[in-house]
Amino acid sequence: MKRMPEALAEGVFDLLVIGGGITGAGVALDAVTRGLRVALIDKGDFAGGTSSLSSKLVHGGLRYLEHGDFRLVYEALHERGRLLRNAPHLVRPLRFVLPFYEKARVPAWKFRLGLVLYDILAGAGNLQRSRASTPSRLRQEFPHLSRKHLRAGAEYYDAQMDDARLCLEVLRTAALRGAVVANYVEATTVEKNGVQACDRVGGGALFVTAKQILNATGPWSDAVRRLAGDDGEPLLRPTKGVHLLAAHRGLSAAFLLLHPADGRVFFVIPWLNKTLLGTTDTLCDDSPDDLRVLPSDIEYLLSGYNKYFDPPLSESDVLGAFAGLRPLIRARPGDPSALSREFQLHASPSGLLTVAGGKYTTYRHMAEIIVDRVVQNLGLARRCRTRAFPLDGAPRQPWSSFFPAMKNDLTRRCRLDEETASHLVSRYGRRAVEVADYLDRDPALGHRVVAEEPDIFAEFAYQRDREMALRPDDFLLRRTRLGLFHPELLTKKLAWS
Ligand SMILES: Cc1cc2nc3c(=O)[nH]c(=O)nc-3n(C[C@H](O)[C@H](O)[C@H](O)COP(=O)(O)OP(=O)(O)OC[C@H]3O[C@@H](n4cnc5c(N)ncnc54)[C@H](O)[C@@H]3O)c2cc1C
């Protein structure tokens, strides 16, 4: 995947996608696999917006059942199954534990009913049936879980991903199929037959000509509609979600918990050998370019964790924090957590199509519906091909046999330790060999960037050459995730060029 902004100005594209988050990436892949000539631009790095700031869950969303969003949960659970097959290196099953406490906002019977429904809605794609757990079993496996008023529990399975890497992988797959994709190219004016854009690296202006333009800019969607002269009512009512990262707390499963302050669902999730706490959910009018983690956000998440676990976490245990804006559609008034995760497709008078809303898990399904509409607008008849479509790094054999074989190969051939080899296979899938090839040229690239993390310098070289990483944040926050829990690296001079 090479950055060639000059290719954007060549000829007429069938579809130009503005926005390289997961929504735009999914649409680009769907469209290019139907034979359309596709371009995609992002004003910053790919996945630099919400798509690297999520809870990293590929899930139906047990809590949406409470709002009666059965269709959304059904679709998301089916997409979960497809993603586990199409990207097994980046999406993995994850066990969730639900402890039931006396006088909780959601009574145990309601959770049990929800879990039965969740199993049914997942159908043949269910990972494992949910099951009841006893307080003694919970206490045995999770000695740090609060016992006070603990009455029972349950467990179920969902899936987990690396959100920024999955978005990149979708884009990379689209680029390999012929889509022209470029980061750091900003749409500045949207016209009927194309977009005036600015190359934020090279500094030049360019015009991308396209028959159909799609605005897939997540929380920026209303601002980009205005670039096309559409001054209609805003489509979005964004909410801010903050996550914290702390050192691994020894949890062998994720926890779905109810916050003591407001009864909202929040998660404690093992991720990349760290603990991810999230999330807050507050209505937010701040610009997506200027989001901040406030002391009150940190306090809220720590108090949620500390209600359920001992020893408690304090601010000094927080390794990093990040905030994202949920691009939710203005569907229902009131409680932000009740705003819909459904999506809408809006046509501006200029012909610009805007996708508003949605969630990460359902990106492929959304893309299918959007490209159906694009194909219809173009007067074509082409069917979607992404339902069973392995992403670029996906192995051609089952993950259970591919993973140990590839890991052994890397440890033997490149003399990598087991942890580093496992890490490379889990991140790059069958492309791990391409990263390891850099070690043949320069064995020093096998050194770790930070002694206690498995990321090695060869990854930076690979990301620079093959994954369009340009700036320190691209390497540290999205291609690797080191900067999330080692923020000191963001200001250090590292060897990536
Ligand atoms: C806190 C939080 C937790 C979440 N957790 C989950 C979860 O666990 N599971 C799940 O399924 N969903 C989750 N979601 C929802 C999911 O993350 C989002 O729905 C999804 O990432 C939105 O992707 P997007 O591509 O629409 O937007 P974004 O990822 O924000 O991408 C929009 C892109 O448009 C670009 N852009 C903006 N203006 C321009 C311009 N003028 N020119 C060019 N490019 C432009 C931006 O740079 C940006 O990269 C969560 C969301 C939040 C906020």
The ligand as an SDF file (V2000), in Angstrom:
LIG
                    3D

 53 58  0  0  0  0  0  0  0  0999 V2000
  -15.9070    5.4530   23.0790 C   0  0  0  0  0  0  0  0  0  0  0  0
  -16.4100    4.6200   21.9390 C   0  0  0  0  0  0  0  0  0  0  0  0
  -16.4580    3.2410   22.0550 C   0  0  0  0  0  0  0  0  0  0  0  0
  -16.9340    2.4760   20.9960 C   0  0  0  0  0  0  0  0  0  0  0  0
  -16.8910    1.1270   21.1040 N   0  0  0  0  0  0  0  0  0  0  0  0
  -17.3320    0.3550   20.0850 C   0  0  0  0  0  0  0  0  0  0  0  0
  -17.1990   -1.0530   20.1560 C   0  0  0  0  0  0  0  0  0  0  0  0
  -16.6210   -1.5940   21.0980 O   0  0  0  0  0  0  0  0  0  0  0  0
  -17.7020   -1.7780   19.1330 N   0  0  0  0  0  0  0  0  0  0  0  0
  -18.3280   -1.2020   18.0680 C   0  0  0  0  0  0  0  0  0  0  0  0
  -18.8130   -1.9290   17.2060 O   0  0  0  0  0  0  0  0  0  0  0  0
  -18.4200    0.1470   17.9520 N   0  0  0  0  0  0  0  0  0  0  0  0
  -17.9200    0.9280   18.9250 C   0  0  0  0  0  0  0  0  0  0  0  0
  -17.9610    2.2950   18.8200 N   0  0  0  0  0  0  0  0  0  0  0  0
  -18.4820    2.8950   17.5910 C   0  0  0  0  0  0  0  0  0  0  0  0
  -17.4470    2.8790   16.4720 C   0  0  0  0  0  0  0  0  0  0  0  0
  -16.1640    3.0930   16.9780 O   0  0  0  0  0  0  0  0  0  0  0  0
  -17.7940    3.9590   15.4400 C   0  0  0  0  0  0  0  0  0  0  0  0
  -19.1150    3.7880   15.0260 O   0  0  0  0  0  0  0  0  0  0  0  0
  -16.8970    3.8640   14.2130 C   0  0  0  0  0  0  0  0  0  0  0  0
  -15.5380    3.7890   14.5560 O   0  0  0  0  0  0  0  0  0  0  0  0
  -17.1420    5.0880   13.3280 C   0  0  0  0  0  0  0  0  0  0  0  0
  -16.2900    4.9990   12.2170 O   0  0  0  0  0  0  0  0  0  0  0  0
  -16.3610    6.0710   11.0700 P   0  0  0  0  0  0  0  0  0  0  0  0
  -15.4840    5.5880    9.9790 O   0  0  0  0  0  0  0  0  0  0  0  0
  -17.7830    6.3420   10.7300 O   0  0  0  0  0  0  0  0  0  0  0  0
  -15.7900    7.4100   11.7140 O   0  0  0  0  0  0  0  0  0  0  0  0
  -14.2710    7.7850   12.0800 P   0  0  0  0  0  0  0  0  0  0  0  0
  -13.5020    6.6000   12.4900 O   0  0  0  0  0  0  0  0  0  0  0  0
  -14.3110    8.9190   13.0230 O   0  0  0  0  0  0  0  0  0  0  0  0
  -13.6590    8.2490   10.6870 O   0  0  0  0  0  0  0  0  0  0  0  0
  -13.9900    9.4670   10.0850 C   0  0  0  0  0  0  0  0  0  0  0  0
  -12.7670    9.9500    9.3170 C   0  0  0  0  0  0  0  0  0  0  0  0
  -13.1310   11.0670    8.4990 O   0  0  0  0  0  0  0  0  0  0  0  0
  -11.9880   11.8800    8.3750 C   0  0  0  0  0  0  0  0  0  0  0  0
  -12.3570   13.2210    7.9030 N   0  0  0  0  0  0  0  0  0  0  0  0
  -13.0680   14.1530    8.5750 C   0  0  0  0  0  0  0  0  0  0  0  0
  -13.2010   15.2680    7.8190 N   0  0  0  0  0  0  0  0  0  0  0  0
  -12.5600   15.0340    6.6420 C   0  0  0  0  0  0  0  0  0  0  0  0
  -12.3240   15.7990    5.4710 C   0  0  0  0  0  0  0  0  0  0  0  0
  -12.7820   17.0580    5.3450 N   0  0  0  0  0  0  0  0  0  0  0  0
  -11.6030   15.2530    4.4630 N   0  0  0  0  0  0  0  0  0  0  0  0
  -11.1030   13.9840    4.5690 C   0  0  0  0  0  0  0  0  0  0  0  0
  -11.3070   13.2250    5.6820 N   0  0  0  0  0  0  0  0  0  0  0  0
  -12.0240   13.7230    6.7020 C   0  0  0  0  0  0  0  0  0  0  0  0
  -11.3880   11.8740    9.7820 C   0  0  0  0  0  0  0  0  0  0  0  0
  -10.0220   12.2400    9.7660 O   0  0  0  0  0  0  0  0  0  0  0  0
  -11.6380   10.4360   10.2250 C   0  0  0  0  0  0  0  0  0  0  0  0
  -10.4930    9.5940   10.0470 O   0  0  0  0  0  0  0  0  0  0  0  0
  -17.4330    3.1010   19.8310 C   0  0  0  0  0  0  0  0  0  0  0  0
  -17.3670    4.4870   19.7080 C   0  0  0  0  0  0  0  0  0  0  0  0
  -16.8250    5.2450   20.7420 C   0  0  0  0  0  0  0  0  0  0  0  0
  -16.6930    6.7160   20.5930 C   0  0  0  0  0  0  0  0  0  0  0  0
  1  2  1  0
  2  3  1  0
  2 52  2  0
  3  4  2  0
  4  5  1  0
  4 50  1  0
  5  6  2  0
  6  7  1  0
  6 13  1  0
  7  8  2  0
  7  9  1  0
  9 10  1  0
 10 11  2  0
 10 12  1  0
 12 13  2  0
 13 14  1  0
 14 15  1  0
 14 50  1  0
 15 16  1  0
 16 17  1  0
 16 18  1  0
 18 19  1  0
 18 20  1  0
 20 21  1  0
 20 22  1  0
 22 23  1  0
 23 24  1  0
 24 25  2  0
 24 26  1  0
 24 27  1  0
 27 28  1  0
 28 29  2  0
 28 30  1  0
 28 31  1  0
 31 32  1  0
 32 33  1  0
 33 34  1  0
 33 48  1  0
 34 35  1  0
 35 36  1  0
 35 46  1  0
 36 37  1  0
 36 45  1  0
 37 38  2  0
 38 39  1  0
 39 40  1  0
 39 45  2  0
 40 41  1  0
 40 42  2  0
 42 43  1  0
 43 44  2  0
 44 45  1  0
 46 47  1  0
 46 48  1  0
 48 49  1  0
 50 51  2  0
 51 52  1  0
 52 53  1  0
M  END
$$$$
